[in-house]
Amino acid sequence: MIFGIGFPPIGFIIGPLVGAFLGELIGGHGRDQAIKAAWGLFVGFMAAIGIKVVAALILCWYYGTELIQWVMSTK
């Protein structure tokens, strides 16, 4: 994450990916295990972002429809 701070927004994706890979290598695991760990982190990170975006869109939709109904009812 420290690497990612200097290069947003790509750095927030690449930083943890590289960190997981290097952490596995430093931890004594092989290259294949490090790639699996980095790939798992990437997939989980992207899934979490997708879920947050969908949740934000749903909340915006509900807020927008309620706002429109409120504006129309006050006329």
C-alpha positions as CSV (number, residue, x, y, z in Angstrom):
1,M,0.0,0.0,0.0
2,I,2.9,2.4,0.6
3,F,3.9,2.1,-3.0
4,G,0.3,2.7,-4.1
5,I,0.0,6.0,-2.2
6,G,2.3,7.8,-4.7
7,F,0.6,6.5,-7.8
8,P,-3.2,6.7,-7.5
9,P,-5.4,5.1,-8.7
10,I,-3.4,2.5,-10.5
11,G,-1.0,2.3,-7.6
12,F,-3.8,1.2,-5.2
13,I,-4.3,-1.8,-7.5
14,I,-0.7,-2.6,-8.4
15,G,0.8,-1.9,-4.9
16,P,-1.0,-4.6,-3.0
17,L,-0.6,-7.0,-5.9
18,V,3.2,-6.6,-5.9
19,G,3.2,-6.6,-2.1
20,A,1.4,-9.9,-1.9
21,F,3.8,-11.4,-4.5
22,L,6.9,-10.1,-2.7
23,G,5.6,-11.0,0.7
24,E,5.1,-14.6,-0.4
25,L,8.6,-14.8,-1.9
26,I,10.2,-13.3,1.2
27,G,8.2,-15.7,3.3
28,G,9.9,-18.6,1.6
29,H,7.2,-19.8,-0.7
30,G,7.8,-20.5,-4.3
31,R,7.1,-18.4,-7.3
32,D,3.9,-20.3,-8.2
33,Q,2.5,-19.9,-4.7
34,A,3.3,-16.2,-4.8
35,I,1.5,-15.8,-8.1
36,K,-1.5,-17.6,-6.7
37,A,-1.6,-15.4,-3.6
38,A,-1.3,-12.2,-5.7
39,W,-4.0,-13.4,-8.1
40,G,-6.3,-14.2,-5.2
41,L,-5.7,-10.8,-3.8
42,F,-6.4,-9.2,-7.1
43,V,-9.7,-11.1,-7.7
44,G,-10.9,-10.4,-4.2
45,F,-10.0,-6.7,-4.5
46,M,-11.8,-6.3,-7.8
47,A,-14.9,-8.2,-6.5
48,A,-15.0,-5.9,-3.4
49,I,-14.8,-2.8,-5.6
50,G,-17.6,-4.2,-7.9
51,I,-19.8,-4.8,-4.9
52,K,-19.2,-1.3,-3.5
53,V,-20.0,0.3,-6.9
54,V,-23.2,-1.7,-7.2
55,A,-24.2,-0.7,-3.6
56,A,-23.4,3.0,-4.3
57,L,-25.5,2.9,-7.5
58,I,-28.5,1.3,-5.7
59,L,-28.3,3.9,-2.9
60,C,-28.1,6.8,-5.5
61,W,-31.1,5.4,-7.3
62,Y,-33.2,5.2,-4.2
63,Y,-32.1,8.6,-3.0
64,G,-32.8,10.1,-6.4
65,T,-36.3,8.6,-6.7
66,E,-37.2,9.7,-3.2
67,L,-35.9,13.2,-3.9
68,I,-37.9,13.5,-7.1
69,Q,-41.0,12.3,-5.3
70,W,-40.5,14.8,-2.5
71,V,-40.0,17.7,-5.0
72,M,-43.1,16.7,-7.0
73,S,-45.2,16.4,-3.8
74,T,-44.2,19.9,-2.6
75,K,-45.5,21.7,-5.7
